[in-house]
Amino acid sequence: MFELNLEKSWYDAMYKRSSVRKYTGAPDKAQLDRLGVLCRKLSWQGITVRMFKGPGLKNMVKGTDVYAVIVARKGTPMELEGFMGEALVLEATDMGLGTCWLGAGFYPEIIRRNVNLQSDEEVHCVISIGKCTLPPFAPKRKDVVKLCGQTEEALGALGAWQKEAVLAARLAPSALNQQPWKIVAEKNGVSILETSVLYKKYAPLDRGIAMLHAAVGAHHAGRQAVWKKVDGGYQMRA
Ligand SMILES: Cc1cc2nc3c(=O)[nH]c(=O)nc-3n(C[C@H](O)[C@H](O)[C@H](O)COP(=O)(O)O)c2cc1C
């Protein structure tokens, strides 16, 4: 599980992206085609990612009517929804498009109808996608030491892949920017674990987003992530 061919360009995309809610238009046909190809690659292990154009988004999102729906077979770890969805976000960012994860910003009935949702499937989030001028990169995130109890220098002493993984996970978007994770970096692994937050509904999905970022960070340092379920989350070895 959590196996995916990572693109090199997703590393730079992590250091560029932020949520966009006001767009200047929908992606064009060539962009939709490229995203469609990736959606097919992301659709496995119990997840299906599908693109739609038309009604479905609430009007907090302006200027685009294109969105991706992450459909999960019931029983699939919610982390996988975040993992696959964020891959689409980073690819779209690399294409110069804006995105926003939406847990509340869509009409569930319309989405259910569009995807012809079956009784053994569920949708927790959609992702709006559109043309925009990407805002300057200025993520509001927890300090590295607060996040993992170690300085960047100490992380670097553990190894390049551990440092890249933690710094990348730190940038992951999360519902209400709660960053509901604790990161433990060690010589032989980086774990992304739950931590108590007020609003828990999307915490596992948020964790999956952070896991994709960590994997892309480790990949940038020349390592391939392998994930193992541990108490309270997942551990990556690379
Ligand atoms: C699972 C999830 C659900 C989200 N739901 C919403 C939403 O319903 N409406 C919204 O405006 N933003 C939503 N967001 C976007 C977050 O508010 C945003 O990612 C976070 O504040 C960090 O900001 P950034 O993405 O610009 O770095 C969601 C993000 C995630 C990961």
The ligand as an SDF file (V2000), in Angstrom:
LIG
                    3D

 31 33  0  0  0  0  0  0  0  0999 V2000
   -8.7650   17.4390    4.2260 C   0  0  0  0  0  0  0  0  0  0  0  0
   -8.8540   18.9240    3.9700 C   0  0  0  0  0  0  0  0  0  0  0  0
  -10.0820   19.5620    3.9280 C   0  0  0  0  0  0  0  0  0  0  0  0
  -10.1620   20.9360    3.6450 C   0  0  0  0  0  0  0  0  0  0  0  0
  -11.3910   21.5250    3.5410 N   0  0  0  0  0  0  0  0  0  0  0  0
  -11.4760   22.8320    3.2110 C   0  0  0  0  0  0  0  0  0  0  0  0
  -12.7620   23.4360    3.0000 C   0  0  0  0  0  0  0  0  0  0  0  0
  -13.8050   22.7900    3.1190 O   0  0  0  0  0  0  0  0  0  0  0  0
  -12.7930   24.7480    2.6650 N   0  0  0  0  0  0  0  0  0  0  0  0
  -11.6440   25.4940    2.4970 C   0  0  0  0  0  0  0  0  0  0  0  0
  -11.7330   26.6810    2.1800 O   0  0  0  0  0  0  0  0  0  0  0  0
  -10.4050   24.9400    2.6750 N   0  0  0  0  0  0  0  0  0  0  0  0
  -10.2940   23.6350    3.0180 C   0  0  0  0  0  0  0  0  0  0  0  0
   -9.0590   23.0490    3.1580 N   0  0  0  0  0  0  0  0  0  0  0  0
   -7.8290   23.8420    2.9340 C   0  0  0  0  0  0  0  0  0  0  0  0
   -7.0910   24.1550    4.2440 C   0  0  0  0  0  0  0  0  0  0  0  0
   -7.7830   25.1380    4.9490 O   0  0  0  0  0  0  0  0  0  0  0  0
   -5.6540   24.5880    3.9310 C   0  0  0  0  0  0  0  0  0  0  0  0
   -4.9810   23.5470    3.2960 O   0  0  0  0  0  0  0  0  0  0  0  0
   -4.8810   24.9720    5.1630 C   0  0  0  0  0  0  0  0  0  0  0  0
   -5.4520   26.1020    5.7840 O   0  0  0  0  0  0  0  0  0  0  0  0
   -3.4040   25.2690    4.8770 C   0  0  0  0  0  0  0  0  0  0  0  0
   -3.2800   26.3300    3.9490 O   0  0  0  0  0  0  0  0  0  0  0  0
   -2.5340   26.1350    2.5640 P   0  0  0  0  0  0  0  0  0  0  0  0
   -3.1920   24.9720    1.8690 O   0  0  0  0  0  0  0  0  0  0  0  0
   -2.7450   27.4220    1.8240 O   0  0  0  0  0  0  0  0  0  0  0  0
   -1.0880   25.8430    2.8270 O   0  0  0  0  0  0  0  0  0  0  0  0
   -8.9640   21.6940    3.4500 C   0  0  0  0  0  0  0  0  0  0  0  0
   -7.7230   21.0390    3.5070 C   0  0  0  0  0  0  0  0  0  0  0  0
   -7.6600   19.6760    3.7490 C   0  0  0  0  0  0  0  0  0  0  0  0
   -6.3260   19.0090    3.7450 C   0  0  0  0  0  0  0  0  0  0  0  0
  1  2  1  0
  2  3  1  0
  2 30  2  0
  3  4  2  0
  4  5  1  0
  4 28  1  0
  5  6  2  0
  6  7  1  0
  6 13  1  0
  7  8  2  0
  7  9  1  0
  9 10  1  0
 10 11  2  0
 10 12  1  0
 12 13  2  0
 13 14  1  0
 14 15  1  0
 14 28  1  0
 15 16  1  0
 16 17  1  0
 16 18  1  0
 18 19  1  0
 18 20  1  0
 20 21  1  0
 20 22  1  0
 22 23  1  0
 23 24  1  0
 24 25  2  0
 24 26  1  0
 24 27  1  0
 28 29  2  0
 29 30  1  0
 30 31  1  0
M  END
$$$$
